């Protein structure tokens, strides 16, 4: 068996979090995909970060998230941000976050960038589109990470390969998430 990419300390902390809260791992579709944009939805609570982070450690999926370069420059704060998965994007070099994420994909052999397209924990009928266009520009699939509070289950659903037809692809993605229940269901995907 190959060595785990994640720290065993984090793995055991994640196991403990799932055990004490009664959560379990669900589907892990397309584990062979090494580069992808990962959606985290429905995002309705601050608890989502804890359960999602734990699930990704348990599934051995090294998710990263983008932050302003300034957040990673500080010797202490920067180290902590990088430790939990922060990837620096230099907005002075490139003013477009979409282009910045595409460049990150081009610079790495393996990379999973985590995005919450709702952009808020409240109900949001229109998702931010940057995740989609970054995946399209980098020629990577969009994977559907989920938390289902009704079943206390976390997992990764099927990959969606962006076709260029945002409306059609978004409907496929949202159809999947309509089967998942956030901590506060009224704030989830409709």
Residue, then its C-alpha position, 0 to 999 in steps of 0.5 A: x500500500x502506498x504511503x499516505x500523503x497526509x500527516x498521520x496526526x491529521x488523519x487520526x484527528x479526522x478519524x476522531x472527529x468523525x467517530x465522536x460526531x457519528x459521521x461516515x465517508x460516502x462515495x469517492x468517485x474518480x479517485x484517479x483524477x489528480x488535477x481538479x477544481x473541487x466544489x464544496x457544497x452545500x455550504x450552510x455552516x461554519x461546521x462545514x470546514x471541520x467536516x470537509x477538512x476531516x473527510x479530505x484527510x480520511x479520503x487522502x485527497x490533498x485539497x488546497x484553496x487560494x488566498x492572496x499572496x500577502x496571507x502567505x508572506x508572514x512568517x507565522x500566519x503564512x506558515x499556518x495558512x500554507x499548512x492547512x492548504x493555502x495556495x498563494x495567488x499574486x494579484x499584482x502579477x495577475x489581476x484575474x483570479x481565474x487566470x491565476x488558478x489556471x496558472x496554478x494548475x499548469x504549474x503543478x502535476x497534481x492539484x485539487x483546488x477547493x471552492x465554495x461557489x455559493x460564496x456565503x453560508x446563506x442561500x445564494x441562487x446565483x453561484x460565482x462562476x470563477x470556479x467553472x471558468x478556471x476549470x475550463x481554462x485549465x482543462x480540468x474536471x470539476x469534482x463534487x465534494x459534498x456534506x450531507x448532514x441528513x445522513x451524516x455523510x461526506x464524499x466526492x460525487x462524479x466529475x463534471x467536465x466543463x463543456x463551455x455551456x455554463x448553464x447546462x453544466x451548472x444545472x448538472x452540478x446543482x442537480x447532484x447537490x439538490x440530493x444533499x442536505x446542508x446543516x441548515x437545509x433552507x440555505x442549501x441548493x435549490 
